[in-house]
């Protein structure tokens, strides 16, 4: 099971959007997650966050499009701006994703199948403490 997030951070001058993904250890309905799995400090060279790329990014973009009835920016994850999330107001949309891998039946020579379901489970607002 995974938690994927769509994050929008605004520092008052610019906006940054990105997505993250993390695996959950247990599928028991209770999991402790850290804000550091979603919000990073751009002043640190190596954030320990798994950013969403490739197919997972495209799937989350499609889910956002469906949930917003097409009103979400079609380039949500493509936009990049010089914003430090640790110092900006951020909205974090969390999605719980269950995936199961398998193979095609014998009628096909090869290939893999991944079935998944997802649901938006929470929206969190991050407000940094002003220094």
Secondary structure, 3 states (H helix, E strand, C coil): CEEEEEEEEECCCCEEEEEEEEECCCCCCCCCCCHHHCCCCCCCCCCCCCECCHHHHHHHHHHHHHHCCCCCCCCCCCCCCCCCHHHCEEEEEEEEEEEEEEECCCCCCCCEEEEEEEEEEEEEEECCCCC
